[in-house]
Amino acid sequence: MLLSMTTSKRVLILSTMILNAIQLAACGIATPAPTATEARLPSLTPIIPSITPSITPTITPTITFTSTPDFCNSAQWQDKIQVLSDNLLTAMTPGGPVAFDRILVEQVPAWADFRQNDHGEIRSAGVIFHETSSGPEPGTALNPAVILVTYGVERKWELPANGDLVSEVEHIRAVLYQHRSEWIHGQIDQSQYPRVANAATYALYRYFNGDLFKLENWCRTYVRVYSESPVNMTATMTMNTVNPTPEPDIAPNCRIANEEGQLYLLSDQEFRDLRTHQGIVDQALATHYPEWASYTQMVSWSTQPVKLGEIIVSASLDEEANLQINAAVTLVTLGESLDWQLPSNTDLYLKSQEISTELNRLGDNWNNPYDESYRRQYPEVANSGTFAFYIFFNSNLDRLQRWCNTYQLLFGIP
């Protein structure tokens, strides 16, 4: 019996040892588990570079975007100098009399009290800049916004010492106009100014005697007072501070060139046509420019105010003066010259008569059989009617395109 108990105890001890061995073996199998964890660590490594590229592109464009060139900086003009677009030099935007007065007062408060008698009216400085910049005759107008900044840079915004602002403004207009004409008509050797980009910049360059410091000052001043680029007409059209008559939907689809590639707006017959009567003019205005359609004015041949249609037709024909222009031509030219803004205290009959007389004279100059100088000088122009507009609008093709678009809208294809 003692032996049996001893044997049983040994069996129990042996069983216990075997069980412990099995447990140890189990633990031994579980021990490599950390190795499996270590084996998974490399799988995290590719995730890190996959994050880096997604961050880098979003930072780089932001840094690049904030770095913009300063086109007014004269140090960047080694190859080309352009501080003013040709279109802007002859435009009527930005600004207007009220805006000009505000700009002047912001520079020198004494401008608030400035007044000068001009053409029988007591005018503020803003009105003088706006009106005097139109020039002494049709086709000689320059942008009053440009002239205002030119005056400010040259005179340091001071009031004229003798009180004659009209003469100061006219002097600036005349000099700029002369230099512009020299460039456009090839009266100067442009190869002497290889860095000057266009006629408008040349006009300012010559006005300031080639002083790049003043040109840079002019450019920066323009940007500061108008908050737009002087070489960007798109901005000019959207930044106009005047509230003009709502513009009709004009599609720029009127061709201003013939099959030979010459500049062509309308036929000479259309230019002189007398079939546009008062009713046609009034109807066109009523449809597209209602404010103009309601305009009336006293004239010498009537005891009652007459409508604009009658005024335009009368101003377009004078047999004694050998004047004959299509009334539709006169109307569209009048509207485009005024940017379709009805002026205050202006005799539209006299204004229309001035326009028709000038167009008539220019057309006659082209057709003069004893003088071929104009036809030789402007081979790119197709006929007398187109030549008249080309000179009247100072060779500005954008204004010619706009004239053509407006004419087509009001009266059909010219």
C-alpha positions in Angstrom: 0.0 0.0 0.0 2.9 2.3 0.8 4.4 1.5 -2.5 1.1 2.3 -4.2 1.0 5.7 -2.6 4.6 6.4 -3.5 3.9 5.4 -7.1 0.8 7.6 -7.2 2.8 10.6 -5.8 5.5 10.1 -8.4 2.8 9.9 -11.1 1.4 13.1 -9.7 4.7 14.9 -9.7 5.5 13.6 -13.1 2.2 14.9 -14.4 2.8 18.2 -12.8 6.2 18.5 -14.5 4.7 17.5 -17.8 2.0 20.2 -17.4 4.6 22.8 -16.5 6.6 21.9 -19.5 3.6 22.2 -21.7 2.9 25.7 -20.3 6.5 26.7 -20.7 6.4 25.4 -24.3 3.3 27.5 -24.9 5.0 30.6 -23.5 8.0 29.9 -25.6 5.7 29.9 -28.7 4.1 33.2 -27.6 7.5 34.9 -27.0 8.1 35.8 -30.7 5.0 38.0 -30.7 7.0 41.2 -30.3 9.0 40.1 -33.3 5.7 40.2 -35.3 5.1 43.7 -34.0 8.6 44.8 -35.0 7.9 43.3 -38.4 4.9 45.6 -38.8 6.9 48.8 -38.1 8.3 49.1 -41.6 4.8 49.1 -43.0 4.4 52.6 -41.4 7.4 54.1 -43.1 5.8 54.6 -46.6 3.0 56.6 -45.1 5.4 59.4 -44.0 6.6 60.3 -47.5 3.0 60.0 -48.9 2.0 62.9 -46.6 4.9 65.2 -47.6 4.0 65.7 -51.3 0.4 66.6 -50.4 1.6 69.5 -48.2 4.3 71.0 -50.4 2.1 71.9 -53.5 -0.4 73.8 -51.3 2.4 76.0 -49.8 4.4 76.8 -52.9 1.7 78.4 -55.0 0.8 80.7 -52.2 4.3 82.1 -51.9 4.6 82.5 -55.7 1.2 84.3 -55.9 2.2 87.0 -53.4 5.2 88.0 -55.5 3.9 90.4 -58.2 6.0 92.6 -60.5 6.0 96.4 -60.1 5.5 97.7 -63.6 5.8 101.3 -62.4 9.4 100.6 -61.3 11.8 102.2 -63.7 14.4 99.7 -62.9 12.3 97.1 -64.9 12.3 99.3 -68.0 15.6 98.1 -69.5 13.9 96.6 -72.5 10.6 98.4 -72.8 9.0 101.6 -71.3 5.2 101.6 -71.3 3.3 103.6 -68.7 0.2 104.4 -70.6 -1.9 102.6 -73.2 -2.8 104.3 -76.5 -6.5 103.6 -75.9 -6.5 105.2 -72.5 -4.9 108.4 -73.7 -7.9 109.1 -75.9 -10.6 107.6 -73.6 -13.0 109.5 -71.4 -12.6 107.3 -68.3 -11.9 106.9 -65.5 -13.3 109.8 -63.5 -15.4 112.9 -64.3 -15.7 116.4 -62.9 -16.9 115.3 -59.5 -14.2 112.7 -59.2 -11.5 115.2 -60.4 -12.6 117.8 -57.8 -12.4 115.1 -55.1 -8.9 114.0 -56.1 -7.6 117.6 -56.2 -9.0 118.4 -52.8 -7.5 115.2 -51.4 -4.1 116.4 -52.5 -4.4 120.1 -51.7 -7.6 121.2 -49.7 -7.4 124.7 -51.2 -8.8 123.3 -54.4 -12.2 123.1 -52.8 -12.6 126.9 -53.1 -11.1 127.2 -56.6 -13.3 128.7 -59.3 -12.6 130.2 -62.8 -14.8 131.9 -65.3 -14.7 129.9 -68.6 -17.0 130.2 -71.5 -19.3 132.4 -69.5 -19.6 129.9 -66.7 -18.0 129.8 -63.2 -16.4 126.4 -63.1 -14.7 124.3 -60.5 -11.3 122.8 -61.3 -12.8 119.4 -62.0 -15.1 120.8 -64.6 -12.2 122.7 -66.2 -10.1 119.6 -66.5 -13.0 117.7 -68.0 -14.1 120.3 -70.5 -10.8 121.8 -71.6 -9.3 118.4 -72.3 -11.8 118.0 -75.2 -9.6 120.4 -77.2 -10.5 123.4 -79.4 -11.9 121.3 -82.3 -13.3 117.7 -82.8 -10.7 115.1 -83.0 -8.2 116.8 -80.6 -9.5 115.5 -77.3 -7.4 113.7 -74.8 -8.3 111.9 -71.6 -8.8 114.4 -68.8 -7.8 111.8 -66.2 -4.4 111.6 -67.9 -4.1 115.4 -68.0 -5.0 115.7 -64.4 -2.3 113.4 -63.2 0.2 115.1 -65.5 -0.6 118.4 -64.0 -0.4 117.0 -60.5 3.1 115.5 -61.1 4.4 118.6 -62.8 2.9 121.2 -60.5 2.9 119.1 -57.3 -0.9 119.6 -57.2 -0.5 123.3 -56.4 -3.1 125.8 -57.6 -2.0 127.9 -60.6 -0.2 131.0 -59.5 -2.1 133.3 -61.8 -5.4 131.6 -61.3 -5.6 130.6 -65.0 -6.1 126.8 -64.8 -7.7 126.7 -68.3 -4.5 127.8 -69.9 -2.5 125.2 -67.9 -4.8 122.4 -68.9 -4.9 123.4 -72.5 -1.1 123.6 -72.6 -0.7 120.0 -71.3 -3.3 118.8 -73.8 -1.7 120.5 -76.7 1.8 119.3 -75.9 0.7 115.7 -75.4 -1.4 115.7 -78.5 1.4 117.1 -80.6 3.9 114.4 -79.4 1.3 111.7 -79.9 0.6 112.9 -83.5 4.4 112.9 -84.2 4.6 109.2 -83.3 1.4 108.1 -85.0 2.1 109.9 -88.3 5.8 109.0 -88.5 7.0 112.6 -88.1 9.8 111.4 -85.8 12.4 108.7 -86.1 11.1 106.0 -83.8 14.4 104.2 -83.9 15.8 106.9 -81.7 13.5 105.7 -79.0 13.9 101.9 -79.1 12.6 101.3 -75.6 9.5 103.4 -75.9 6.6 101.0 -76.5 3.8 103.2 -78.0 2.5 106.7 -78.9 1.0 107.4 -75.5 4.1 106.6 -73.6 6.2 108.6 -76.1 3.9 111.6 -75.5 4.6 111.5 -71.7 8.2 110.6 -72.2 8.7 113.8 -74.3 6.5 115.9 -72.0 8.8 115.1 -69.1 12.0 115.4 -71.3 12.9 111.8 -70.9 13.0 112.0 -67.1 12.4 108.4 -66.0 12.0 109.4 -62.4 9.0 111.6 -63.4 7.6 108.9 -65.6 7.7 106.5 -62.6 6.2 109.1 -60.4 3.4 109.7 -63.0 2.7 106.0 -63.2 2.5 105.5 -59.4 0.4 108.6 -59.0 -2.1 107.4 -61.6 -2.4 104.0 -59.8 -2.8 105.7 -56.5 -5.6 108.2 -57.4 -7.6 105.9 -59.7 -6.8 102.5 -58.2 -6.1 100.9 -61.6 -3.4 100.4 -64.1 -2.8 103.0 -66.8 -2.0 100.3 -69.3 -5.1 98.3 -68.7 -8.2 99.4 -70.6 -10.3 96.6 -69.2 -9.9 98.0 -65.7 -10.6 101.5 -67.1 -14.0 100.5 -68.4 -15.0 98.9 -65.1 -13.6 101.6 -62.8 -15.5 104.6 -64.3 -16.6 106.7 -61.4 -19.3 108.5 -63.5 -22.7 106.9 -63.8 -23.3 107.0 -67.5 -26.5 106.3 -69.4 -27.0 102.5 -69.4 -25.2 101.1 -72.4 -27.2 98.9 -74.8 -26.1 95.4 -75.5 -23.6 96.0 -78.3 -22.1 93.0 -79.9 -18.6 93.7 -81.3 -19.4 92.0 -84.6 -19.2 94.9 -87.0 -16.3 94.5 -89.4 -14.0 97.5 -89.9 -11.9 96.1 -92.7 -12.6 95.1 -96.3 -11.4 92.0 -98.2 -8.2 93.7 -99.1 -7.4 94.3 -95.4 -7.9 98.0 -95.6 -9.7 100.0 -92.9 -13.3 100.3 -93.9 -16.3 101.5 -91.8 -18.9 102.5 -94.4 -19.3 103.3 -98.0 -19.0 106.9 -99.2 -22.6 106.8 -100.3 -23.7 105.8 -96.8 -21.5 108.6 -95.4 -23.4 111.2 -97.4 -26.8 109.6 -97.5 -29.8 112.0 -96.8 -32.5 109.3 -96.3 -32.1 109.3 -92.5 -35.0 111.6 -91.6 -36.1 112.9 -88.2 -38.4 110.0 -87.5 -35.7 107.4 -88.0 -33.3 109.2 -85.6 -36.0 109.6 -82.9 -37.1 106.0 -83.2 -33.5 104.7 -82.8 -33.0 106.8 -79.7 -36.3 105.8 -78.2 -35.3 102.1 -78.6 -31.7 102.2 -77.4 -31.2 105.6 -75.6 -34.5 106.7 -74.0 -32.9 109.6 -72.1 -31.6 111.0 -75.4 -35.0 110.5 -77.0 -36.6 112.8 -74.5 -34.1 115.6 -74.9 -35.4 118.9 -76.3 -33.7 122.2 -77.0 -34.6 125.7 -78.2 -33.3 126.5 -81.7 -33.4 129.5 -83.9 -36.0 128.2 -86.4 -38.6 127.3 -83.9 -40.6 129.0 -81.1 -40.9 125.7 -79.2 -38.2 123.2 -78.1 -37.4 120.6 -80.7 -36.4 117.0 -80.3 -32.9 115.7 -81.0 -33.9 114.0 -84.3 -34.8 117.4 -85.8 -31.6 118.9 -84.4 -29.4 116.2 -85.9 -31.0 116.3 -89.3 -30.7 120.1 -89.5 -27.1 120.1 -88.3 -26.1 117.5 -91.0 -27.2 119.4 -94.1 -26.3 123.0 -95.2 -26.5 123.5 -98.9 -25.0 127.0 -98.8 -22.0 125.6 -97.0 -21.8 122.6 -99.2 -22.3 120.4 -96.1 -24.0 117.0 -96.5 -23.6 114.2 -94.0 -25.9 111.3 -93.1 -27.8 112.3 -90.0 -27.3 108.7 -88.6 -23.5 109.3 -89.0 -23.7 112.6 -87.1 -25.8 111.1 -84.3 -23.6 108.1 -83.6 -20.5 110.3 -83.8 -22.0 112.7 -81.4 -23.0 110.0 -79.0 -19.6 108.3 -79.1 -17.8 111.6 -78.6 -19.8 112.2 -75.4 -19.7 108.6 -74.3 -23.5 108.7 -74.6 -23.7 110.9 -71.5 -26.0 113.9 -72.0 -24.0 117.0 -71.0 -25.4 119.9 -69.0 -25.4 123.4 -70.4 -24.3 122.3 -73.9 -25.9 123.3 -77.2 -26.2 119.9 -78.9 -27.2 121.6 -82.2 -23.8 123.5 -82.3 -22.0 120.4 -81.1 -23.6 118.3 -83.9 -22.9 121.0 -86.4 -19.2 121.0 -85.4 -19.0 117.3 -85.9 -20.8 117.2 -89.2 -18.7 120.1 -90.5 -15.4 118.4 -89.5 -16.4 115.1 -91.0 -17.5 116.8 -94.2 -14.1 118.7 -94.3 -12.1 115.6 -93.8 -14.0 113.7 -96.4 -13.5 116.5 -98.9 -9.8 116.5 -98.2 -9.5 112.8 -99.1 -11.5 113.3 -102.3 -9.6 116.4 -103.4 -8.5 115.5 -107.0 -5.7 118.1 -106.8 -4.1 116.8 -103.6 -3.3 113.1 -103.2 -1.2 113.6 -100.1 -3.8 112.1 -97.7 -4.4 109.1 -100.0 -0.6 108.5 -100.2 -0.1 109.0 -96.5 -2.9 106.6 -95.4 -2.8 103.6 -97.8 -4.3 101.5 -95.1 -7.6 103.5 -95.3 -10.2 102.4 -98.0 -12.2 105.6 -98.7 -13.1 109.1 -97.7 -15.8 108.3 -95.1 -13.5 105.9 -93.2 -10.7 108.5 -93.4 -12.9 111.1 -91.8 -13.5 108.9 -88.8 -9.9 107.7 -88.7 -8.7 111.2 -88.2 -11.6 112.4 -86.1 -11.0 109.6 -83.6 -7.2 110.1 -83.6 -6.5 106.8 -85.3 -7.9 104.9 -82.4 -9.1 101.6 -83.8 -11.0 100.6 -80.6 -13.1 103.8 -80.9 -13.7 103.1 -84.6 -14.8 99.5 -83.7 -17.1 100.9 -81.1 -18.6 103.5 -83.5 -19.2 100.7 -86.0 -20.9 98.5 -83.4 -23.2 101.3 -82.3 -24.1 102.3 -85.8 -25.0 98.8 -86.6 -27.1 98.5 -83.5 -29.1 101.7 -84.2 -29.3 101.7 -88.0 -28.1 98.3 -89.3 -24.9 97.4 -91.1 -23.2 100.5 -92.4 
